[in-house]
């Protein structure tokens, strides 16, 4: 949703085969309107309103629709399936991943800025780390610094309930604890 809309406000994005996409926002519409570069951003109270919104823009219910079936919760999928009726819902995940794999100049710029930010955090670590400092002390100092540098505090990942903690800091036996998720580090 964020990738295609520029906002992570609660809602749904309808991308028709032809015409402008419609970002239907449950909460917070005003913020989504401000953040998104899409032309069509509309308030959305519930999935039941989907049919009416599509009709307002001249769209009938699709015969076939793609969704990210590898990450969408089953209950949400079932709610969409009920509203969409006889629509054949297919997995659009591979298509979406292929689109996202090709980086725009804007995305490359964001990644360069993120690299600069991380480099500043590493330089800060060199300034403050000292013998006897606990993992928690170092972590809190670096998290505070990263947030002041503009880090949002979470890093979303493309996976159900997947977010990357942005500051793994551990040492000694704590660093040998395996991860509970699909990640190289645990602690």
Secondary structure, 3 states (H helix, E strand, C coil): CHHHHCCCCEEEEECCCCCCCEEEEEECHHHHHHHCCCCEEEECCCHHHHHHHHHHCCCCCCCEEEECCCCCCHHHHHHHHHHHCCCEEEECHHHHHHHHHCCCHHHHHHHHHHHHHHHHHHHHHHHHCCCCCCHHHHHHHHHHHHHHCCCCCCEECCCCCCEECCCCCCCHHHHHCCCCCCCCCCC
